[in-house]
């Protein structure tokens, strides 16, 4: 299925992907997320990629558990962040009220809407009451394969409509940003902070 192809892409391109994302300064968004958490909070870096955010959160005194579906990225991220990274698929998340925050930075956008609904429900189960999730999607209405990976894009309207099918969650904040990677500034991202209610 789509997911295997996406994971294959990351396994094959793990080195170049890690190099490209590790050095990106994402602190404005990271700090916005951390400002909503108590000191010492437990964060799940869900689809941690290069390990950039795991390392940043740990350096700021937070406890972090990190997962990724790509075995190669798990190895590289573990070396970079200095902690073990759990190799697992999004659909395998099975925790109850464990995390204060879930960070899903441009990760769950690789799921189809049906899978995404299931995974969002799993994320809500895994969050403590009143916990927060940060997630981001490419801005638009495209859904399907692009450059060897599967993507589900959203606009404010389509995400709002999607979220209506999921209970116990509200959009706390949403904003648009350009891509932070060099040469990709024209790509728009929809950033969301969701709260478990």
Secondary structure, 3 states (H helix, E strand, C coil): CHHHHHHHHHHHCHHHHHHHHHCCCCHHHHHHHHCCCCCCCEEEEECCCCCHHHHHHHHCCCEEEEEECCHHHHHHHHHHHCCCCEECCHHHCCCCCCEEEEEECCCHHHCCHHHHHHHHHHHHHHEEEEEEEEEEEEECCCEEEECCEEEECECHHHHHHHHCCCCCEEEEEEEEEECCCCCCCCCEEEEEEEEEC
